[in-house]
């Protein structure tokens, strides 16, 4: 069975090997690595295919770096084959959030409503640039880019699948791509 990236999220990547017995250092792109301390498996993207691996140990190192020992990876050559590859987990493995919190992938497909102009369009993608995520909103055939910042986003209603924004008057016209 092939696992689709559409049903997964990128947890991070395998940064490098550690030692001669197959140890790996991974970078987890998360706010709190402690939530993943009891992780039992990961999916590693190998040649474009998500391949499952079971974990023997997960040891938290620094802020976002984790030492992993994968079952069956017992030497440096086997570990080298995994180094540099992205790590994924199924969406159902994401930690549960409070009602007022959301993951970026939750926003895809939501309707964006501006306080002045009304319905803007549907979120097609979230472009996750470092510390500057953008909502890619489709309005008919136009693409509009809206910064995902607290000053603009007033409410995200996950149940109603709406994002209420209040942006400067010309922002929606300027950011049409």
N, C-alpha and C positions, 0 to 999 in steps of 0.2 A: 504494500500500500504506500503510495506516494503522499507525503504530507505537504500541503499547500502553504505557502507563505501568507496567503490571505487569512488563514486561520491561526496565525502566529504573530508574535511580536519579537523584535530584535532586542535581546537582552544585553548584548555587547559583542566582544570578540576575544579570541585567544591571542594574547599578546606575544608570548614566547614560551619556550620550554624552561623547565627548572630541573637541574640535576641530570642523572643518567638513568633513572628508573621510571621515566615516563611522566614526570610531574609537569604541570602546565600552570602558567600564570594567565589569568583572564581579566579583562576589564569589563565590569558590569556598568552599563550606562543607566544607573538608577539613583534615586535620592538616598536610599537606605539599603545597603547590601545585607544588613542583618535579616531582612525579610526573606532572603534566599539562602540562609545558613543551613537549612535542612533540605536543600534541593536534592532530588534523587536522580534526575535525568536532565539532559540538554539535547538540543538538536543542533548539529554542526553542519553548516553549508559546505558541502564538498562537491565541487564541479557542478554547481547549480542545483544540487539536490540536498534537501534537509535530511540528515542521517542521524538517527537516535543513538545516544550513548548513555550508559548508566554510570553514575558517579559513586566511587568508593568513599571519597572524602571531599568536603568543601571547607576550606579554612580561610576566614576573612583576614586579609593582610592590612593594607592601607585603606584609605577612604573608599575607593572604587575597585581596588585590585583584590583578586581572590585566587588562592592556590587550589587547583583542582587535581584530583587523581581519578582518572577514568578507568573503569573496569576493562581489562584486556590491553591497556596501553602500558607496557612494562619496560620500554626502553626508549632511548633518545630518538632513534629513527622513527618509531611509531608516533612519538610526540611531535616530531618535526613535521609530519604529514598534516597535523591538525593546526599547528601554529599559523597565525595570520588569518584564520577563517572566522567568519561571523557565527555567533551563537544565538539561537532562537528558542523560544518556549511557546507552547500552545496558549492561546488567549485565555483559556480557562485557568491557567496557572498564575495569572496576574493577581496580586493581592487585591482584596475587595476595598473599595473606596467609600467614603461617606457620600451621602446624597449630593452635597454641594461640590464635590471634587470629580474630576474626569481625567481620562487618558486622552491623548491627542487623537488616537484612532477612533474614539467615541464620537468625535465631531463630524466625521465623514458622513455625508448624507443628510445632515441637519439643515434646516431652513434658517437663513440669516435674516433678521428683521432689524432695521435701523429705526431709531426713535423718531427721526424726522421724515425719512423717505419711505418708510414701510418695508415691505418684503424686498430683499436685495437679490436673493438667489439661494442655491443649494451648494453646500461645501463639497467640492470634488476631491480635494486633497488638503492635507496640512503639510506645508513645506517647513520642515523642522531645521532651520538654520540655527547655529549656536546662539543661544540666548535671544533669538529673534524669530520665533515661529510666525508663519503667515498662513492665513486661511485663503485657499484658492477657491473662489466662489464663482460659479457659472451663472450668468444672467443672460438667458437666451443663448446667443453664440459668443457673448463677451465673457472674458475672464477678468475677475476683479481680485486684487490682492489686498487683504486686510490684515494689518498687524494684530497678532493675538496678544494684546496687552491689557492689563487691568483697567487702564484709563478708557479703553474703547469697549471692552466686553463687559456688559453690565449683568448679564445672567445667562447661564447655560441650563436649560431645562431638558434633562436627559429623557424624561418620560414623554414630553411633548415634542421632542426632537427639534428644539428651536434654540437659536443663539440670538440674544437681544444685545444690540450694539448701539452706541451713541458716538458717532465719529464726526469730525469736522465736515462741514457742508460739502467741500470740494474733494474730499479724500476718495470717495467712491468713483468719481470721474477721472481723477488723476491716476489712480492705480489700475485702470483698465489696461490689461496687457495686449 
